[in-house]
Amino acid sequence: MLSVKTRYILICFVLALALLELSLQCQAKIDAKSIVGIWLMESDKEVVDMSKNGNNGEVKGNLKLVDGKFGKALLYPSQKVVL
């Protein structure tokens, strides 16, 4: 039978390995050849494709431009929105 301290250390070790595995899976590289578009959603009028593929669009609906985590962001209401 394992002591309480040994069990605690074993559980912490397993959780640390699980978190490490999850953090490694969360990283992704962008393949420039297969990407369709990159839209930053920094305007409430138009959506510009930053991938240079020309897939720009127009925002339709009642969206508000607000401060986001990185720059500006669009706040979506609970109603239907078309991008």
C-alpha positions in Angstrom: 0.0 0.0 0.0 1.4 3.4 -1.0 1.6 6.2 1.6 -0.5 9.3 1.3 2.6 11.4 0.4 3.6 8.9 -2.3 0.0 9.0 -3.8 0.0 12.8 -3.8 3.4 12.9 -5.6 2.2 10.3 -8.1 -1.0 12.2 -8.8 0.8 15.5 -9.3 3.3 13.8 -11.7 0.5 12.3 -13.8 -1.3 15.7 -13.9 1.9 17.5 -14.9 2.4 15.0 -17.8 -1.2 15.4 -18.9 -0.9 19.2 -19.0 2.4 19.0 -20.9 0.7 16.7 -23.5 -2.2 19.1 -23.9 0.1 22.1 -24.3 2.1 20.4 -27.0 -1.1 19.6 -28.9 -2.4 23.2 -28.8 0.4 24.5 -31.1 -0.4 24.6 -34.8 1.5 25.8 -37.8 -0.3 27.6 -40.7 0.3 26.0 -44.1 0.4 29.0 -46.5 -0.4 26.7 -49.5 -3.7 25.3 -48.1 -5.1 28.2 -46.1 -8.3 29.7 -47.4 -8.2 33.0 -45.5 -7.2 34.8 -42.3 -9.8 37.3 -41.0 -8.9 39.4 -38.0 -12.4 40.9 -37.6 -11.1 44.4 -36.7 -13.8 46.4 -38.6 -17.6 46.4 -38.3 -18.0 47.2 -42.0 -15.6 44.9 -43.9 -13.6 41.8 -43.3 -10.1 41.8 -44.9 -8.4 38.6 -45.8 -4.9 38.9 -44.4 -3.7 35.7 -46.3 -3.6 37.7 -49.6 -6.0 35.2 -51.2 -8.5 37.9 -51.8 -11.3 36.4 -49.8 -12.5 39.7 -48.4 -16.1 40.1 -47.2 -18.7 42.5 -45.9 -20.2 42.4 -42.4 -24.0 42.4 -42.3 -25.9 42.6 -39.1 -25.9 44.5 -35.8 -22.3 44.1 -34.7 -20.3 46.3 -32.4 -16.6 47.0 -32.6 -15.1 46.6 -29.1 -11.7 46.3 -27.5 -10.6 42.7 -27.9 -7.8 40.6 -26.3 -5.5 41.6 -29.2 -6.6 44.9 -30.8 -10.2 45.3 -31.8 -12.9 42.6 -32.0 -16.5 42.2 -33.1 -19.2 41.7 -30.5 -21.8 39.3 -31.8 -25.4 39.7 -30.6 -27.6 36.8 -29.9 -29.4 37.3 -33.2 -28.5 35.9 -36.7 -25.4 37.5 -38.2 -24.1 37.1 -41.7 -20.4 37.6 -42.6 
